[in-house]
Amino acid sequence: NNVDGTPNNIGWRVVGSNTTDRGDDPLLPNGYFAVRNLNGSPTLPLKGIGAVLMKKFSTPLRNLATQAQDNAVSMIRPIDVTLNQTGLSPQDGSFIPTPEDQSLGPRFSVKDQLLLFDNSVAAFDKQPSAVYYYGQGLAQRGGWRLFGDPLAGDHGNDVIPAGSAMLLRKAKTASDGTVFWINAPTY
């Protein structure tokens, strides 16, 4: 309201552009958005309207040759899913595994990372509640690993709550490109 100093100039705006109403801008179904409320208003629930997706969905994941690339994504399923049920996998190229060598112990160069954020905690610029990578090496060592706990067993059964915001950090690659993450329903 009155974002450019004139009365009745009400509507959604993009930071840096106070005059154009962005109320019709789409919110991507497999993305997420952050609400930054600086005025002390109470936290309110967000209610989604629509139907439950009963089919596979595909999310493009960007990677760069010059640096790691963050991709803001979400798990749009209406139920909790495990890491193994996400569809993120070294087998289809959607998730680059981190080579592990037991003789080197915990020394390795981490490739793709999945950062999860706890939506029950309100905070600005909050840190992820968990960071996962996919370890690949000796048969007993392959699978999902929790950052900071590299010698523990597979975390593939760790649960991602429904509607969770996630950041998929794609490792630097040989060339710029896009890979696709395909998720199938488990219901």
N, C-alpha and C positions, 0 to 999 in steps of 0.2 A: 504494500500500500504506500503510495506517495514515494516510490523508489527513486524517481528522478526529480523530486521537489514539486511535482504538480499534483493537484488533488485528483482522486478517482483513477489513478494509474495503478490498478490492482491486477495481480496475476503472477504467474511463475516467471522467474528471470534466470538467466545464466550470469554467473559472476562476471563482471566486466561489461555487461550489456544491459543497462537498466531500462531501455525503452521498448524492447521487443517482447511481447507476451509469448512465452514458450509453453503454454498450457497444453498444446497439442503435440508436443514432442513425445515420441514413443519411449516406453520403458521396456527394454529387451527382456523376453521371458526367461532367458538363461543367464542373465546378468544380475547385478544387484546394485543398490544405491545406498548411500550413507546419509542419514539425517543428522545434521549438525545444528543443534538447538542451543543458541547462546543466551536466550532470554529467560531461562529458568522455568519454562513451561513444563507441565507434567508429561511424563512418558505415556503415550497412548498406544493402543494396539493397532496394528495394520491388518485390515481384513481384505483378503484377496477374493475376487469374484470370478467365477468361471468354472470350467470343468477340469477334472483330473486327467492329466495326460496319460493315455493308455498305450502309447507307442514309444518307440525309440526317439531320442532327440540327439541332435548333433550340434556341438559347440565349436566354432573355430578358435584355435589357439595360435597366437602369433609368436614367432621366434625370430631373433635377430642374429646377425653374424658379428656385430660389434659389442654386444653386451647381453646380459640376461634380460628377459622381457616379462613383466608382470601382466597377467590376464585376470581381470576381476570376473569371477563366475559364481554361480550358486547351484546347489542341488535342488532342483525344482520339484522333486518328488514329495508327495504329501506324507511320507513315512520316513523314519530313520533308515539309513543305509550304512553298511559297513564299507570300509575302504575297498575290500574285494568286490563289492557290488557296484562301485562307481563306474566301471568301464575304463578307467585310466589304466593303461597297460603298456609295458615295453613291447609286447608282441605285435601290437598294431601301430606302434610309433607315437601314440598319444602321450606317452610319458617316458622320458629318457632315463634309464636306470643308472644308478651310481655303482661303478665297479667296486667290489669289495675283495680284499685279499686278506685272508686270516693271518698270514705271516706278517702283514703290516700293522695289524691291530686296528685301532680306530683312525689311522691316518689314511684319508682318501679325499678326493675332490668331489664334492656333492654336485650332482647334475640337477634335474628337475626337482622342484619342491612344491608341496601342497601345504599352504598355510590356512589354518582354520581359525575363525574368530568366534568368541563366545557372545552371542546376541543377548544373553541375559544380563550382561554387564554394560552399563552406559558409561562411555568415556570418549574423550577426544584423542585421536591418533593412537589408539590402543594397539598394543602388541598382540601378535597371534597367541591363541591359547594352546596351540599345538602346531608343530611343523613336521611333516612327514616326507620321506624320500623312499624310492624303491631300490633296495639293494639287490645286486646281482653278482653272483660269484659261485662259491661252492654250493652244492645242492642244499645243504642244511642252513645256508645263510641267505638264500634268496627270499624276497618278499618285502612287505612294507616295514619300514623302520621309523621309529620316533626319534627326531633329532634330539641329541643329548643322551640317548640311550642306544648307541649303535651296536652293542654286544648282546642286547636282549633278543628275544625271539621275534617272530613275525607278528606285526600289529595289524594284519589284514582284517581282523574281526573287530577292530576299534570302530565305534559308531559315530557317524556324522549325523547330527540331528536334522530333521526335516527343515527345509528353508534356510539352511546355514549359508552364511556368506563365506566365500573362499577366495583365495588368491592363488593362482597357479603360476609359479615362477618358472618359466621355461629357460633352460640353460642356453648359453651362447652356442650357436651352431655354425657350421661351415658357410651357410648362406642364409639370407633372409627367406622366410617362408611361412606357411600356415599348415598346421596339422589339425585333424579333427578328432575331438573327443566324442565318442558315441556312448550314450547311456541307455540301457534297456530297462523297462520296469521290472520289479521283482514281485509284483502283485498281479 
